[in-house]
Amino acid sequence: MIMARLYSTEEFAYYLIANTLYQFVAAFSALGLGQWFIREVVAVTDKEALIHRFLKMQFVFGMLFFFVNVLLGFLLYDTAIIRVLSVLLGLNVVFDNLIYAVKHVNIAEYTQKNTFLVLGIEATSKFLIGCLLFLYPLSIITLSAILIALRFITLNLFLRLGSPGGVNLTQFWRSPLAYKQVKELVSENWPFIVIGSISIIYWRIGSIIVSKTLTLADVANYEIAIKLFTMAQLLPVIVSVTVFPKLSKLYKEGLQAEFKSLYRKVFLLYLLFGLLSFTFIYSFSDLLLPLAFGAKYAETAIYTKQIFLTILVFPTALLQANILVAIKLEKLDMYFNILSLVLNVLLCLVGLYFMKSLMVVSLSIFASFLIFHLSQDIVLLKRRITSLKDILFFYVVSAVLVISYTYAHYYFPGFVVFSTYWLVIFLAIYVAFFRKNSPALLDVIK
């Protein structure tokens, strides 16, 4: 936000392009082995040896993909500043891989509070560095170098503070690591690697397409919209981390009724979240975004509204992806992810051929995600986990409420209308479904 206000649109766009490239490469670098590690660390006797081996693997992968990031930066872009930034920001791949490993160590050892502590320190430090820009203007290169230094400090905090007691993470580099072990590990867990990579690539590929086909202003508008969308994703993602183990346990124990009941409760909660998130952005983005990012980004609200169409289906699609993995259909989930990514890219490229507009990218994301959701619905219907009535309820209710709300907002704009409208809807859904199917909404969250 601070960078958008203080740097020119051109400089900000250059930074966003290099940052997108790094995040694109980082999608592959960890190879999605976090789930493998959590599963294995529970069963082994020498946990410290496994933890050190996992850290060393992530370091090796990080170094390899750092060079891939630099190579892509020089091949894809001729601009000198983008190439320099691709080298600087590419170092994040190495640091992120090691931090990724420590995060999963904390998850496995139930010490996530260490992760939150270190990330809180980093977030505060980034904010303070951003505030310094108001007093001491820095070039985008200098600022990037400072942020890389901060990331290195964060990594050291993770290795020393953000780790479970009794495990010395700073000695991971001494752990033996054979090429054969790595090869076997990757070959055995490739579906998770593909799923983990595609989930990030899906959101980053649009930035690369925009940077190669549209203007630098479009790059900035798209990145701001995607950043806001990513923030909106946080709540369903966090809830899913808690819900997924419960779903897996219920399915494994054969408790089908409880399994379906939990799925239905969380599904309705996610439906409400998606509707509220979209309507909030639709109502207030025109007012809030220019205040946050500056008047030069007044048009960003239009594209943010278009991007946020996807929030209507994202939370429930995330839940249904967890269901597929819980019932051991992760390969099918992988194929759906691949299909969605391919559709997204094809729709973007074809649409941009006929109309050079950022709207094409936004609507391509929504359309491909809608197909992704429908594919999941078909499988879950065949498995009798959901019903045709529930599927129709989701799409009809979402469409009717969104369309009616946009008309209500157009003719009766204002906060009072927004609050009253959604209070009535929330109470209606609660009375019709939550009171009937569960003692309290808090049961879902708990």
N, C-alpha and C positions, 0 to 999 in steps of 0.2 A: 504494500500500500504506500509506504513512504517512498520507495524507489519510483513508483509510478508518478508520484507528485513532483519529485525533485529532478528526475532525469528527463531528457527529451524523449519523445515517442520512439525515435530511431535508436537511441542508446538502450532504452528499456527493451525494445524488441530484440536487439542483438543479444542482450543478456538472456532473454526468454528463449531464444533459439538455441543457444549453447546449453542452457539449463535443461531444455526439453531433450536435447540429444543425449545428455548425460543420464537423465531419468529413463530414456528409452533403452540405453545400454544396461543400466542398473536393473532393468526388468529381468534380464537374463542372468546377471552376474552371480546371484545367490543360488541359482538353479533350483529354487523352490524346495530346498532340502530341510527347511525348518520342521515340517510335519514328520519327516523321517527321523529327525533327531529326537523330537519329543517322544515318539513311539519307542525308540531304541533306549533312551536313557533310563526309562523306567525298569527295563529288564536286565541291564548289565550290572555287574558287581563293581567294576572299576569305572565309576562315573567320571572321575577326573581325567582318565586317559581318553575317554570318548569325547569329553568336552574339549580337551586340548586338540584332538584330531579334527573335530568339527571346526574349531577356530582356524586351524592351519589350512584346512581345505578352503574356507571362505577367504582367507588372505591370498592364497594362490589364485583362486578364481577372480578375486578383485584385481590383482595385478594384470592378469590376462586381459580382462575386459577393459581395464584402463587404457591399454594400448589399442584395443578395438575402438574405443571412444575417440581417441586422438586421430586414428586413421580415418574414421568416418567424418570427423570434423574437417579434415583437409580434403577429403574426396568430394563432399557434398557442397562445401561453401568456399568461395574465393575471397570473401571479406577477411582482412587480417585480424580485426578485432574478434570475430567469431572464432577464428582458429586459436587465438591466444586464450580466449575464454574456455574453449573446449579442452585445452590442456589443463587449465586451472581447475575448472569444475569437474573434469574427469577424475581428479584425485579423490573426489567424493566417493567414487565407485569402490575404491579400496577401503576407505574408512567406513562406508555404509555396510559393506559386507561383514566386517568385523563387529560392528554395532548390531547388525541383524543377528549374528550368531549369539552375542551376549543377551539380546532380548529373548531369544528362544531358550537360552539357558535359564533365564529368570522365570519364564513361563513354566518350564519343566520343574523347577524347584519352588514354584509358588512364591517367588520374591519379586513380583511385578512392581512393587512399590519402589524398588531400586531403579527400575526403568523410568518410572514417572518422576522420580527425584532428579535424575540426570537430565532428562528431557526438559524438565521445568527450568533447570539452571541454564540450559542452552537457549531455550525460548526467551528467557529474560535477557540473556546476554545479546541475542540478536536484536531485540527491541532497543536496548541501550545503544548498540552500534548504529541502528537506524536513526535514533534521535540525534546522534552526533553529526549526522549529515546536515541538520539544520544549522549547526555551528561551524563545521569544517567541511566544505564541499570536497568530495573525493571523486576521482575518476572511477568509472565502472570497473576497470581492471584492478585498481587499488582496493576497492570495496570487496571484490570477489576474492582477492588474496587474503584479506582480513577474515572473511567468512570461512575460507578454507582452513585458516589457522585455528579459528574457533571450533571447527568440526574436528580437527586433530586433538584439541584439548578435550572435547566431548568424548572422543574415543578413549583417551587415557582415563577420564573419569569413569567410563563404563568398565574398563578393565580393572580399575582399582577400587571403585566404590559400588558400581552397579552390578555386582556379582554375588552369588550365594556364598555364605560363610564356609570356610574350609577349603575353597577352591582358589588356587592362585592362577588367575587367567593370564598374567603377564608372562608366563613361561610356556605359552602354547607353541611357540616357534620351535621348541626342542622336541616336540612330538614327532615320531616317525610317520611318514605318509607315503605309501606305495601307490604307483600309478595304477596297478591292477585293482586295488581296493576302490579307488575313485571311479574307475571305469565300470566296475560291477555295481557300485552304488547308483551311479547315474542311469545305467541301463535298467535297473530294477524299479526306479522311481520316476521314470520319464513322464507318466501322465501328470503327476503333481508339478513337475518342472514346467510342462507346457501350460497348465492351467495358471500357475503362478506368474509366468511370463506374460501370457496373453492378457491377463487382467490389468496389467500396467501398460502394456503396449497399446491396448485398446484406447486408453485415454490420451496417450502421447502421440500416436500416429497422426492424429488430426493436426497437431501443432506443426509437424514436419510438412504435411500436405499444404497447410495454410502458408507456411513460410516460403514454399516453393511456387505457389500459384497465386497468392494474393499479396496485399500490401503489408508494410511493416505496421501500419495502424491496425490492420485486421489481426496481425499476430498478437499485438497487445490486448485488443478487445477479447480475442478468443482465450488468451491465457488468464485474464482476470475472471472471465465467466467460468472457466474450468476450475480455477482456484476456489471460487465460491461454491461451485458444485461439489468439489472435494471436501470442503468443510461441512457441507450438508450431509455427505456420506458418512461422516464420522459416527453419528449416533447409531444407525443401523449396523454398521460394521462392529462397533463395540459390543452392542447387544448380541450380535451373532457369535462373537467369540465365546460368550457365556452360554448361549442357547445350544450351539452345535454339540458340545460334549454331552449335554442332557439328551438331545435327540439321539445321538449315537448309542448312549447307554440304554435308553428305552427300547430302541430297535433291537439291540443286541440281546436284551433280556426278553424279547418277544411280547412286550407290553404294547400291543398295537393300538388299543383304545386310547391309552395315555399319550402315545406317540402322536396320533392324529389330533388329539385335543390340544396338545402343546403347539403343534404346527398351526392349527386354526387360530389360536389366541394370538400368537406372534404375527401371523399373517394379517389379522385385522388391525393390530397395533401398527404394523408397517404401512398398511393402506392409509390409515389416518395420518401417519407421519408424512408420507409422500404428498397427500393432498394439501396438508397444512404448509409444507415447505414450498410447494409450487405457488400456492395462492399468496403466501407472504411475499415471495419475490415478485410476483405479478403486481402486487399492490404497492410495494415500497421501493423497488429497485430504481425507479425514475428519480426518486428523492434522495435515496441513501448513497448510490454509487458516485454521483458527482461530488457529494460532500466528502466521501472517503478517498477518492482517487483524483479529484480535480475536475474542473469544467471541461477539459479537453477529452474526457472519457464519458461525456454525457450520453453518447450513442451506445455505450457498452450495455446499458440496461436492456436494450432491444434484444441483443444477442444472448444476454443472460437469461431472459425469459424463455427464449427458444431452447437453450441448453437445458433449462430446468424442466422442460417437458419430460425428460428422461427420469427425473426423480419420482415421477408417478409410477414407474415400473421397476426402478432399480432396487428398492428395499425388498420387495416381495420376490424379485428374481434372485437376489442374494440368498434369501431364506430357502428358496426352492433348490438353489445350487447346493446348499448345505444338506438338504434332504437327500439329494441324489448321492452325495458323497457318503452320508450316513448309512444309506442302504446299499453301499458298495457299487455304485454306478458311476464312479469317478471318470471312467473312460468316456462314458456317454456325455458327462458334463464337459469333458475336454473337447469332444466333437462339437458340442453346442457353442462353446467359446470360440473355436476356430471358425465355425460358420458365421457367428456374429461379427467377428473381426473381418472376415473376407467381405461380407455384405457391407459393412461400414466403409471399407476402403473403396469397393466398387461403386457404391452409391455416391461417395464423395467425388471420385474421379469423373464419373459420368455426369453428375450434376454440375460440377465446376466447368466441364467442357462447354455446357450450354449457358450457364449463368455464373459469372464471377462474383459470388456473394458468399459471405460467411454463413448466411442462413442455410445454405446447402449442407455445410459440414454439421451444423447443429441438428438439422432434421434427419441427416443420415445416421447420426448416433441414435436418435430416438427410434427411427424405423428399424434399425438392426437390433436394438435392444428389445423392441416389441416382438420381433420374430424369435429372439432368444427366449423370451418369457413364454410365448405360445408353444415353443418346442418343449419346454419344461412341463407346461400344462398337459400336453398330450401324454407324456410319459407318466406323470403322476395320476392322470385319469385312468390309464390302463392298469396301473398298479393299485387302483382303488384307494389311494391316499387322499385324493380330493374327488369332488363330484362335478358334474357338468353344471349343476345349479350354482356351486361356489365359484366356478370359473366365470360364468355369465354375470354373476353378482359383481365380481371384481371389475370387469370391463364396462358393464352398463353403468354401475354406480360412479366409477371414475369419470367416464365420459359425460354423464348427465351433470354431475356436480361441477366439473371443470367448466363446461360450456355455460351452465346457468350462472356460475360465479363470475365469469368474464363479462357476461351481459350485465349482471348486477353491479359489478365494479364500474362498468362503462357509464351506466345511467345514474348510479348513486355512489360516487367515489367517496372515500373517507374512512377513517379508522373505525368509526362507530359501526358502519355497515359491515366492515370486515369482521369485527369482533362479534357482533350480534349474529351474523350469518353462520359463522363457524361454531359458535357456542350452541346454536340450535342443532346444527348437523351433528356435532359431537354427542350431544345429549341423546339425539334420536338413535344414533348408532349404538351408543352405550346401552340404552334401554332395550333395543331390539336384539343385541347380540351378546354383549359382555355380561349383562345381568343374567341372561338365559344360560350362557355356556360356562361361566366362571364366577366364583364368589366375588372376586375383585380384580380390577385391572392390575393392581400391584403384584398379583401372583405371577403374571407374565414377566415383569421386570425382575422380581426376586428369583 
